[in-house]
């Protein structure tokens, strides 16, 4: 293992924000594929946590095991992603060894969002109720559809006497979302169960 890759424990509030795609250039830089177009959290932190690729993508990966913490010397926007210079990774061969690594940061390291803005990770798991207090489901995911993000809710429904998990989509816009209460872990919406 490269001495710059310090064995670490993944923080309990870690959020995966991207992956190392490949080496970039000959001086040890890596090309990063962020999971979101908003790279503010990655840019704001100089210490990242890396994990090996998932097993199905890890063929031949041997740079390290478990989790390591790295220090980012330089981070720049480039084409449709980012490029980073990791302290101690000085050549292309060392950079290539990191291909596929998952990049995480603790949620506590994210910059505070502006009033009325939310990180998607903060919405996942929140319960959703309408103005009448009817439970509509739990936020399972969000979809970016271009101009509008959409809450993807999971809820239980009974069909022919059997309970199954169903999905409900609600546009995440002011016209339908009345309030996001992170402390209460609830989103209140102007939406009916039969929409």
C-alpha positions in Angstrom: 0.0 0.0 0.0 1.3 3.5 -0.9 2.4 5.4 2.2 0.2 8.3 1.3 -2.9 6.0 1.7 -3.5 6.1 5.4 -5.6 3.2 6.8 -8.7 4.6 8.3 -12.2 3.8 9.5 -15.1 5.0 7.3 -17.0 7.7 9.2 -20.5 6.6 10.4 -22.1 9.5 8.4 -20.1 8.9 5.2 -21.7 9.6 1.9 -20.3 8.3 -1.4 -19.8 11.2 -3.7 -17.9 9.8 -6.6 -15.4 7.4 -8.1 -11.8 7.5 -9.4 -12.2 6.9 -13.2 -8.6 6.6 -14.2 -5.2 8.2 -14.2 -4.9 11.7 -15.7 -1.5 12.6 -17.1 1.8 11.3 -16.0 2.3 13.1 -12.7 -0.1 11.1 -10.5 -3.3 13.0 -11.0 -6.6 11.0 -11.1 -9.8 11.7 -13.0 -12.9 11.8 -10.8 -16.5 11.0 -11.8 -18.7 12.8 -9.2 -22.2 11.3 -8.6 -23.7 14.8 -8.7 -23.4 17.9 -10.9 -23.0 19.8 -7.6 -19.4 19.1 -6.5 -19.3 21.7 -3.7 -18.8 19.1 -1.0 -15.9 17.4 -2.8 -14.3 20.8 -3.5 -14.7 22.0 0.1 -12.9 19.1 1.7 -9.2 18.3 1.4 -9.4 14.9 3.1 -11.3 12.2 1.4 -12.0 8.6 2.3 -11.4 5.9 -0.4 -12.8 2.4 -0.5 -12.0 -0.3 -3.0 -14.5 -0.8 -5.9 -17.4 -3.1 -5.3 -16.5 -6.7 -5.9 -17.9 -6.8 -9.4 -15.6 -4.0 -10.5 -12.6 -4.9 -8.4 -10.9 -7.4 -10.7 -7.2 -6.9 -10.2 -7.6 -4.1 -7.6 -4.8 -4.4 -5.0 -3.9 -0.8 -4.0 -5.3 -1.2 -0.5 -8.0 -3.0 1.5 -10.7 -1.6 3.7 -10.8 2.2 3.9 -8.0 4.8 3.5 -7.9 8.5 4.1 -6.1 10.7 1.6 -5.2 14.3 1.4 -6.1 16.2 -1.8 -3.4 18.7 -2.8 -5.2 20.1 -5.8 -8.7 19.7 -7.3 -9.8 21.2 -10.6 -12.9 21.0 -12.8 -12.1 19.3 -16.1 -14.4 18.5 -19.0 -17.4 16.6 -17.5 -15.8 15.8 -14.1 -12.9 16.7 -11.9 -9.2 15.9 -11.7 -7.3 15.6 -8.4 -3.8 15.4 -7.2 -3.6 13.2 -4.1 -0.7 13.7 -1.8 1.9 11.0 -2.2 0.5 9.7 -5.5 3.4 11.0 -7.7 3.2 8.9 -10.9 0.8 7.5 -13.5 1.3 3.9 -12.2 0.3 4.9 -8.7 -2.7 6.8 -10.0 -3.8 3.9 -12.2 -3.8 1.6 -9.2 -6.7 3.7 -7.7 -9.0 3.2 -10.7 -12.5 2.4 -9.5 -12.1 3.6 -5.9 -15.2 5.0 -4.3 -14.8 8.5 -2.8 -16.7 9.3 0.4 -16.9 12.2 2.8 -18.6 12.5 6.2 -22.0 14.3 5.9 -20.7 16.6 8.7 -18.0 17.9 6.3 -20.6 19.2 3.7 -21.0 23.0 3.5 -24.3 24.1 4.8 -26.9 24.5 2.1 -28.6 27.8 1.5 -32.1 28.4 3.0 -34.6 26.3 1.1 -32.0 24.1 -0.5 -31.2 20.5 0.6 -28.7 17.8 -0.1 -30.4 14.7 -1.6 -28.8 12.6 1.1 -30.7 14.6 3.7 -34.1 13.8 2.1 -33.6 10.0 1.7 -35.6 8.3 4.5 -37.8 11.2 5.4 -41.5 10.4 5.8 -43.9 12.3 3.5 -47.4 13.4 4.6 -50.0 15.5 2.9 -51.7 18.6 4.4 -54.4 16.4 5.9 -51.7 14.3 7.7 -52.1 11.2 5.4 -48.9 9.3 5.2 -47.8 9.0 1.5 -44.6 7.0 2.0 -40.9 7.4 2.6 -38.4 9.1 0.3 -36.4 6.2 -1.2 -34.6 8.2 -4.0 -34.7 11.4 -6.0 -34.7 11.7 -9.8 -33.3 14.6 -11.7 -35.5 15.2 -14.7 -33.8 18.3 -15.9 -35.7 21.4 -14.8 -37.3 19.6 -11.8 -36.2 17.0 -9.2 -38.7 14.4 -8.3 -39.2 12.6 -4.9 -39.4 8.9 -5.3 -41.5 7.5 -2.4 -41.9 3.9 -1.3 -45.1 2.9 0.4 -47.0 -0.3 1.2 -50.2 -1.1 -0.6 -52.5 -4.1 -0.4 -53.4 -5.9 -3.7 -55.6 -9.0 -3.6 -55.0 -9.3 0.1 -51.2 -9.2 -0.2 -49.0 -6.3 0.9 -46.4 -5.1 -1.6 -44.1 -2.1 -1.9 -45.2 0.5 -4.4 -43.7 3.7 -5.7 -45.1 7.2 -5.8 -43.5 10.2 -7.6 -43.9 13.8 -6.4 -42.3 16.8 -8.1 -39.9 18.5 -5.6 -41.1 22.0 -6.3 -42.7 24.8 -4.2 -46.1 24.2 -5.8 -46.3 20.8 -4.1 -43.8 20.8 -1.3 -45.0 22.9 1.7 -42.2 22.1 4.2 -39.1 20.0 4.8 -38.6 19.5 8.5 -35.2 17.6 8.7 -35.4 17.6 12.6 -38.8 15.9 12.5 -37.7 13.8 9.5 -40.8 14.8 7.6 -41.8 16.4 4.3 -45.3 18.0 4.1 -46.8 18.2 0.6 -49.9 19.3 -1.2 -50.6 15.9 -2.8 -53.3 13.2 -2.5 -52.8 9.4 -2.3 -54.8 8.9 -5.5 -52.8 11.3 -7.7 
